Structures are given as C-alpha cells and as structure tokens.
C-alpha cells in the first residue's frame, strides 16, 4: 500500500508580512525613544535627516577625536586660553556646519572670522536674505534656520556668547516707534531668546547689546546697508574641546 504523501509546506508570504511588522514596530520604538531625548539631540537628529550624507562632525576635521579634551593651565585648573590657530580650526568647522563658503562675496549672508577674543560670526541682514523682517524684530525663515543651527553649535562646543546688533544710519523701524537703539537692542534680545529656545544654555550668554548706527563696519560709510548686521562673538570656556584633542600645559 502506497504511503500517503506529507502535506506540502505552505507558502512563505506570511514571513514577509511578519518581517514588515517587526520592522515597523522597531521604527515606532526608535521614533518614541528619540522624541523623549533632550532638545539638542532632537536638533542634531533633525539636521542629520535633512542632509544624511554630511556628518555634523566629520571624523577628518581635526577638531575633535571622540574625546572631550579641555584646555588646562599649568596649575591644573581649567583655562579659557585658546591659540589663534585653534580658533581658526573651530571657525572652519562652523563654516562647514552652517554650509557657508569660506570666502565672503557680494550679498553673502554669513561671515566667520577669528578675532582676538574668539570667533566672530556676522549675520548680515541683506534685503535678498534678511535675518529679520524689514525694520522689525520678527525673524525670517532664514533667521530661524540660522538660530537653530547656531544654538546647536554653540552648545555643542561649550562656548560663551556675546550678541551685538547694528544698523545703518538711515534705517527706520517699520512701526515708526522708537529709534535705532531700540530696534537693535530688541533684535539682539530676540536672537538670544531664539537660541535659548532651541537648546542653548542661557548661562552661556555673556552680553546682549544694541548699538544703533554708532558702529559702522570698517571702510564702510554709515549709510551702507552692509552695516545692518548681527555680530555673535564666541569665546572658549574650560569645557571647550581643544583642536585636535590637545591640551595646553
């Protein structure tokens, strides 16, 4: 008598469906976990997915080597002394993170350079790409984007900050109230609040000032629209990573 054949195995379609289900559950878990993290982690994650092929901290940048090395004085106590070369390396890193060209051109919205007491980031309020709405303290979409990225950068590198707002001589507040002193002081304070909103530790803000039209840029007449700008000076602290992972002895 012939033996009965065993029932043939069912198809494997259910395995594909089960794998999709497990993958979806894992993705849901990751989204819920990321959503519960601190604000700076959310910002960094958002920046990655906006441009996933550009690392926020290239391994070959020479700024950090995966360890947080701080600058120390001979006594062993933390010191904020940074060399111009170290500031220059950090400035180049900031240019990469902000996706800004190193050389300033006509109408260029950002300039980053090394100054005696740190790194100066100048945000120009040009009409073609303004930080604020004309004559107001309302940030534009570009102004919001820059403030969000700067908050992450400043907090990531543990630096102190000064914010100074300037305006050209003939600028007028849009509402007709107040003067350029009021306008620039309010704009500087709005930027401070925006940086704190995006995760910057408020204790890192050292000074917020509005200078009206009293400090035009060098070699620029007082009426030049180029004087309509926001200057942010970043200064190293004891917790700022040293360039190349080095420590000062």
C-alpha positions as CSV (number, residue, x, y, z in Angstrom):
1,X,0.0,0.0,0.0
2,X,1.4,3.3,-1.0
3,X,2.3,5.7,1.8
4,X,0.5,9.0,2.0
5,X,2.4,12.0,1.0
6,X,3.0,14.6,3.6
7,X,1.1,17.8,3.1
8,X,3.2,20.3,1.1
9,X,4.6,23.3,3.1
10,X,2.5,26.4,2.9
11,X,3.9,29.5,1.1
12,X,6.3,31.9,2.8
13,X,4.3,35.0,2.3
14,X,3.5,35.2,6.0
15,X,7.2,35.5,6.8
16,X,7.5,38.6,4.7
17,X,4.4,40.2,6.4
18,X,5.8,39.3,9.8
19,X,9.2,40.8,9.0
20,X,7.5,44.1,7.8
21,X,5.5,44.1,11.1
22,X,8.7,43.7,13.2
23,X,10.5,46.4,11.2
24,X,7.5,48.8,11.7
25,X,7.4,48.2,15.4
26,X,11.2,48.8,15.7
27,X,10.8,52.1,13.7
28,X,8.0,53.1,16.1
29,X,10.1,52.4,19.1
30,X,13.0,54.4,17.7
31,X,10.7,57.4,17.0
32,X,9.3,57.3,20.5
33,X,12.8,57.0,22.0
34,X,14.2,59.9,20.0
35,X,11.2,62.1,20.9
36,X,11.9,61.6,24.6
37,X,15.5,62.9,24.3
38,X,16.9,66.3,25.1
39,X,16.3,69.2,22.8
40,X,19.9,69.3,21.4
41,X,19.6,65.6,20.4
42,X,16.4,66.3,18.6
43,X,18.0,69.2,16.7
44,X,21.1,67.1,15.8
45,X,18.8,64.2,14.6
46,X,16.7,66.6,12.5
47,X,19.9,68.1,11.0
48,X,21.1,64.6,10.0
49,X,17.9,63.6,8.2
50,X,17.9,66.9,6.4
51,X,21.3,66.1,5.0
52,X,22.2,62.5,5.8
53,X,25.3,62.4,3.6
54,X,27.1,65.1,5.6
55,X,28.2,64.2,9.1
56,X,27.7,67.0,11.6
57,X,31.2,66.2,12.9
58,X,33.5,64.8,10.1
59,X,36.0,62.4,11.5
60,X,38.7,64.0,9.5
61,X,38.0,67.6,10.6
62,X,40.8,67.6,13.2
63,X,38.7,69.4,15.7
64,X,37.6,66.5,17.9
65,X,38.8,62.9,18.2
66,X,35.9,61.4,20.0
67,X,37.1,62.6,23.4
68,X,36.2,65.8,25.2
69,X,39.6,67.4,25.9
70,X,39.7,70.6,27.8
71,X,42.3,73.4,27.9
72,X,44.2,73.4,31.2
73,X,46.7,75.8,32.7
74,X,50.0,74.8,34.4
75,X,48.2,74.7,37.8
76,X,45.8,72.1,36.5
77,X,42.8,74.5,36.7
78,X,40.7,75.0,33.6
79,X,41.7,77.9,31.4
80,X,39.9,79.6,28.6
81,X,43.2,80.4,26.7
82,X,42.9,79.3,23.1
83,X,45.5,80.0,20.4
84,X,44.5,81.8,17.2
85,X,45.2,78.5,15.3
86,X,42.8,76.6,17.5
87,X,40.1,79.2,16.9
88,X,40.8,79.1,13.2
89,X,40.1,75.4,13.1
90,X,36.9,75.8,15.0
91,X,35.9,78.6,12.7
92,X,36.3,76.4,9.7
93,X,34.2,73.7,11.4
94,X,31.4,76.2,12.0
95,X,31.5,77.2,8.3
96,X,31.0,73.5,7.4
97,X,28.2,73.0,9.8
98,X,26.4,76.2,8.6
99,X,27.1,75.2,5.0
100,X,28.6,78.6,4.4
101,X,31.5,79.3,1.9
102,X,34.8,80.3,3.5
103,X,35.2,83.4,1.3
104,X,32.7,86.3,1.6
105,X,31.2,87.5,-1.6
106,X,28.7,90.3,-2.5
107,X,25.5,89.8,-0.7
108,X,26.9,86.9,1.4
109,X,24.7,86.3,4.4
110,X,27.3,84.9,6.8
111,X,30.9,85.8,7.6
112,X,33.0,83.9,10.2
113,X,36.5,85.0,11.2
114,X,38.9,84.8,14.1
115,X,39.2,87.9,16.4
116,X,41.5,88.5,19.4
117,X,38.9,87.2,22.0
118,X,37.4,84.4,20.0
119,X,35.3,83.7,16.8
120,X,33.2,86.4,15.3
121,X,30.1,85.2,13.4
122,X,28.5,88.1,11.4
123,X,24.9,87.6,10.1
124,X,24.2,90.2,7.5
125,X,20.6,91.5,7.3
126,X,20.7,91.8,3.5
127,X,17.5,92.5,1.6
128,X,17.9,89.4,-0.5
129,X,18.3,87.1,2.5
130,X,17.4,89.0,5.7
131,X,17.6,87.7,9.2
132,X,14.7,89.9,10.4
133,X,11.6,91.2,8.5
134,X,12.4,94.8,7.3
135,X,12.6,97.2,10.2
136,X,11.2,94.7,12.7
137,X,12.2,92.2,15.3
138,X,10.5,89.3,13.6
139,X,12.9,86.6,12.4
140,X,12.6,85.4,8.8
141,X,12.6,81.7,7.9
142,X,16.3,82.1,7.2
143,X,16.8,83.7,10.6
144,X,15.1,80.9,12.3
145,X,17.2,78.3,10.4
146,X,20.4,80.0,11.4
147,X,19.5,80.5,15.0
148,X,18.5,76.8,15.3
149,X,21.9,75.7,13.9
150,X,23.9,78.2,15.9
151,X,22.2,77.1,19.2
152,X,23.3,73.5,18.5
153,X,26.9,74.6,17.5
154,X,27.5,76.9,20.5
155,X,26.1,74.4,23.0
156,X,28.0,71.5,21.4
157,X,31.3,73.3,21.7
158,X,30.6,74.7,25.2
159,X,31.4,78.4,24.3
160,X,30.2,81.7,25.8
161,X,28.5,84.2,23.6
162,X,28.1,87.9,23.1
163,X,25.4,89.2,20.8
164,X,25.7,92.7,19.2
165,X,23.1,94.2,16.8
166,X,23.9,97.1,14.4
167,X,22.1,99.1,11.8
168,X,22.9,101.6,9.1
169,X,22.4,105.3,9.7
170,X,19.3,105.8,7.6
171,X,17.5,102.6,8.7
172,X,14.0,103.2,10.1
173,X,11.9,100.9,12.4
174,X,8.9,99.7,10.4
175,X,6.3,100.6,13.1
176,X,7.7,104.2,13.3
177,X,8.1,103.9,17.1
178,X,11.4,104.1,18.9
179,X,14.8,104.6,17.3
180,X,17.7,102.5,16.1
181,X,18.9,102.0,19.6
182,X,15.6,100.4,20.5
183,X,15.5,98.4,17.3
184,X,19.0,96.9,17.5
185,X,18.6,96.2,21.3
186,X,15.3,94.3,20.7
187,X,16.8,92.4,17.7
188,X,19.8,91.2,19.8
189,X,17.4,90.1,22.6
190,X,15.1,88.3,20.2
191,X,18.1,86.3,18.9
192,X,19.1,85.5,22.4
193,X,15.6,84.2,23.2
194,X,15.6,82.2,20.0
195,X,18.9,80.5,20.7
196,X,17.8,79.6,24.2
197,X,14.5,78.2,22.7
198,X,16.5,75.9,20.5
199,X,18.5,74.5,23.4
200,X,21.3,76.9,24.2
201,X,22.1,77.1,27.9
202,X,21.1,80.6,28.9
203,X,24.1,80.9,31.3
204,X,26.4,80.9,28.2
205,X,25.1,84.3,27.1
206,X,27.6,86.8,28.3
207,X,26.2,90.0,26.8
208,X,23.4,91.3,24.6
209,X,23.7,94.8,23.1
210,X,22.2,97.1,20.5
211,X,24.5,99.7,19.1
212,X,22.1,101.5,16.8
213,X,24.1,103.1,13.9
214,X,27.1,104.1,16.1
215,X,29.5,101.3,15.0
216,X,29.7,101.0,11.2
217,X,31.9,98.4,9.7
218,X,35.5,99.4,8.8
219,X,35.8,101.0,5.4
220,X,32.0,101.3,5.1
221,X,30.1,104.6,5.2
222,X,27.5,104.8,8.0
223,X,24.6,104.7,5.4
224,X,25.9,101.4,3.8
225,X,23.2,98.7,4.2
226,X,26.1,96.3,4.9
227,X,26.1,97.8,8.4
228,X,22.7,96.1,9.1
229,X,24.1,93.1,10.8
230,X,24.1,90.9,13.9
231,X,27.5,90.0,15.4
232,X,28.0,87.0,17.6
233,X,31.3,86.5,19.4
234,X,32.0,83.0,20.6
235,X,34.6,82.6,23.4
236,X,36.1,79.4,24.6
237,X,35.4,78.1,28.1
238,X,37.1,75.5,30.3
239,X,34.9,72.8,28.6
240,X,35.5,73.8,25.0
241,X,37.2,70.9,23.2
242,X,40.7,71.7,22.1
243,X,41.6,71.5,18.5
244,X,43.0,68.1,17.6
245,X,42.2,66.7,21.1
246,X,45.3,68.5,22.5
247,X,45.6,70.2,25.9
248,X,47.6,73.2,26.8
249,X,50.2,72.5,29.6
